[in-house]
Amino acid sequence: MTPPDNAPPTPLPRPRDALVGRGELELTTLEALEPPGALVTLLGPGGVGKTRLALACAAALEVHLEVVFCDLSAARSRVEAVGITARSLGVPCADGAQSTEAALAARLGLGADTLLVLDNFESVLDAAGDVRRWMDRAPGLRVLATSCTPLDVGGEHCVIVAPLGTDAVDGAPSAAATLFLTRAAERGGAVTDAHERGAVEALVRALDGLPLAIELAAARAATLSPSAMLPLLRDRFGLLVGSRRDAPARHRSLRATLDAAWERLDPDARALLTASALLGTCVDVDALTPLLPPHLQAPIARINALQSLHDSSLAHAVRCPEVPRVELLDTVRLYVLDRLDADTRRDLLARWAALLLEGRDALAPAILACHLPPLVDQLARTADRAHDVAVIEVALALDRRARHALHPAARLALWDALALRSESHPLPAETAARMHLARGADLRWAGDFQRARDEIRRGEAALPDDAPLALQGALAAERARLAFNGWHLDDAREAALRAVTLARAAGDPAALATALDLRAWAHFLAAEHADALACYDEAARLWTAHLPQDLPPALMANRALCLLDCGDVDGAEAAIDDARARARARGDRLTEATAQAFLGAILRRRGDTAGALRCFDDAADRCARLGHLVWQCVLTMEAGLTLLNEGRWAEATARLEGARLQIDEVPGHACAAMVRVCLALAFAGDGDLAGARGSLADASRLARGDGPMRVLVDMLATLLAARTPDEVPPPPDPDAPLWRRLGDHVVLVRRVLERVRQSCFPPADAIVLRGDEVRLPGGQTLDAVRHRTSHRLLLALARAPGAALKVDALFAAGWPGQNACADARTNRVRVALTALRKLGVGDALRFDGVGYRLEGVPVVTLGAARNRV
């Protein structure tokens, strides 16, 4: 049906929900649209909120301009795009395409102050030239386009619409969490519990801050709590399916949105994206070469494919001094991996297996982590003994160079498969010993110390009489590490000394430096700091003299820790600065991230909580981009511990929930127990004893051995079971040998346990704040209704411990929104404070000539009261 000649323009759609988290971006877009003739493109991946932002900007300009909205999602050609634009402007479609274009150009030329909103332009990029011609004929025309791909015409100004921020600031929810909370409340699933709000922060981080994914998750909030959604994100594409009938089909599921984006990619961009997804979320382009088809092996071909992929907004090209990198959201990576069919996986594995046996195994860690089971089957399919030995030799070389790039479960599965093969096809004695050594080291990393000890014993038993001294020393060094983990200090000292002796005899400087590091650690745990520093210094000299480019960050970090324990904070900081400089010089991003984390520990020791959090967050972000999941988890946990030390329970819970999700991707890792212990501390500190007991039960199940972790679990369990203050266990002694292994953490644990003890059993003479509830010294609760003004004043004073509040500040707190002259304000405050003294505050309320403060009475701040037995 043809519209009448003078049909009105298509009105601007009116969203019923508020725009969240886009204030600055909206201002940027409006400024770009200010001059007549502006062409602005909102650029970003599907589901990032481009249309919603464009509607908000258009609504703001509707007062001054004629605004016309054109939805181009149904257009599949330039002609269809011109027709839809003409109908949106009220221009009748003529019999021929040229006539329609002429009528449309004439109509645009009449409107001097028109804003044309072209939504979903990525489907009709061939029409970009028409837009430029329309603007040339109508100098006053402004165009606001939304697209996943730039229009690539003269005068275009691109505004990048990135996912919402996922970092909470000063205790306020992040922009992404605010969107979830807002939409969940609109759908009848309001989140009020503090711990569930912490889970929201972890949830939106796992969803990469992508607004569509967050809104689809929020639609589930009426039936699923955020903490219940978190484990379901393993199948996020099945979970994130919407039911809103007014939403476009492409926005009713996360998969549909990504399907549409995938269909728009050209084959080369798809090949590059697939290879990138196999290797992580941020990868050097050159590292992708072995996984790309032959026609993309040439550098120019790869760069052209990278440009196409970057323009699609599904991934971004990151400019680096030498080689550009491909960076993509984890959601996109999981989508691409989900698309791979069995044949494609087999082809990639076959290509990688060939590279392994050729010795070109630089890409092995990432692919092995993703595709281990079929790979082991493929590598060990033949009965050829020589092939088995070759595979194990390659795997051993891989393990030496890339241990931390693989999940412990993946490495152990590889060793298990190869060990089974070796039973029917015996290996040379030296190769068998090396395999037992590598398997024992991986079992130690996974926290299975008993099996690790058994494996090292097998390796020592398999040693031939003429075994290289270096291999004997490596087995001794691993035995020392296991003794440290089991807290068998005498055995550890003996094994470390043997490792040093064998390494000296072998003349291997790298092995000797590693053994000296272990010997130094034995001295450090025995509080023999001078001997420890002497060993560290000798190890550093060896590395510097023989392998300066390979000076390990662990050595520098351990030396810094020793200096920190001696009280030499400046020396520790200098050691960390040295490690950072070396890392930058050789382009070692992991070492730089490690050094940044240790700087955070130094800042935390100095009391700079904000600086420490910045360091931990920055280091965790770097590790995430490098694909080092375990180290990312450890650093997220460090940030959570730092927040626990400050009593910021909800923020700590959010960080620790994120760390739990990360470490659960690495089954069997020892950090899983520590994360859950920290979560139990956070729950208990905030008054959620049921949550604390649940987390502690998980920690007890995961904690192995009889070291400080097991003792800490038992100590916290006793604390949570206590019904009187007399049953509360004493805090750990930082000078006791058992606790020295925790290093700087034992100080944090002591402080947090003290705060938890106060949460469970606040001192009788304390003022206790639990939300808006106030308990006075002696146990009386201040009624917020009967003593409303006194309640408000005491809250203001207690929330500013040690600070003197002037009369004006107290008046504003006690009588919000009211005005009075100076004398009246003073009289009202004095009368209210007199009443407060009579209620039980007494002499704790002091006037120092400037203002009023609370002195001589402890103030304990707790979370919302719940689950207290």
Beta strands, then each sheet from edge to edge (+ up, - down):
strand 1: 39-43
strand 2: 66-71
strand 3: 114-119
strand 4: 142-147
strand 5: 156-160
strand 6: 282-284
strand 7: 316-318
strand 8: 325-327
strand 9: 767-770
strand 10: 773-775
strand 11: 781-782
strand 12: 845-847
strand 13: 852-854
strand 14: 859-862
sheet 1: 2+ 3+ 4+ 1+ 5+
sheet 2: 6+ 8- 7+
sheet 3: 11+ 10- 9+ 14+
sheet 4: 12+ 13-
end
